[in-house]
Amino acid sequence: MSTSASAPDTTYTPPPGRLGNLTPEQQHALDEFKELIKAEGIFAEERHDDHLLLRFLRARKFNIPNTHKMFLDCENWRKELKVDELRQSFVFEEEEAVRECYPRYYHNVDKAGRPIYIENVGAIDIKTLFKVTDEDRMTKQHVLSYEKLIIDRMPACSKLAGHHIEQCCTIIDLKGVSLRQFANAFGFIKRTSAIAQNYYPEMMGKMFVINAPMMFTSVWGMVKPLLDEVTVKKIVILGSNYKDELKKDIAEENLPEELGGTCKCEAGCRRGDPGPWKDVRYMNNPEATA
């Protein structure tokens, strides 16, 4: 499927707290924080650009000591997990088997140019999942999906949009989910959510929770404490009549047919991985074919 998006918006204005839209106080905090981590010898120019530093600063409301702690915790976690080595050596051979019992995938971009991430929570079979893999390997694969998002997907989306893209539009499909099923998966979901919030902050632009059953109110009460207030405000809870709401943010040709769109990827939308990251005009590394 070809990438569908409007022409770059020349009138685009960055949201508050981003490069190009910083208050004097926020700019000072960015400069001070950067000098601090440089003085400590933990600044890595190839990874720690101003966009990344600002994500950590926004996550801690531009409080330098709190941001510093979060940043140090992240860098120490990366060393313990050996993230840079994983990027070079880890191979997730069980991907296809995992996809069958835990469907999650990227699928093109929304109208704001953000990559769309879709997760079919209602289809999760946690018992089968941990027969074909284990939590350690799932965690590593989850981390590497974030690394790929930052290194490949976001730069391609930025080139297509004509401005910096650093957040996703997420669709969580609860069709068919049961309370027992969610309870079985809750521990794993909690731990992966913590990775996103603690080590890849400010990367969720919007989340649609669709096909939410009546019992989801109680489940949502369990999930909300895991998320900060800013994140909660980005989440839209919808029942089975979600299609019109989704199409306000996503062009129907970029939405899989099973979710009310018109896309029918040749390999299947769950496997096709369509998006600007697969288009040589926008790929971060055109020589690396997917």
Buried (B, 14 or more C-beta within 10 A) or exposed (E): BEBBBEEEEEEEEEEEBBEEEBEEEBEEBBEBBBEBBEEEEBBEEEEBEBBBBBBBBBBBEBEBEBBBEBBEEBBEBBEEBEBEEBEEEBEBEBEEBBBEBBBBBBBBBBBBBBBBBBBBBBBBBBEBBBEBBEBEBBBBBBBBBBBBBBBBBBBBBBBBBBBBBBBBBBBBBBBEBEEEBBEBBBEBBEEBBEBBBEBBBBBBBBBBBBBBBEEBEEBBEEBEEEBEEEBBEBBBBBEEEBBEEBBEBBBBEBBBEBBBBEBEBEEEBBEBBBBBBBBEEBBBEEEEEE
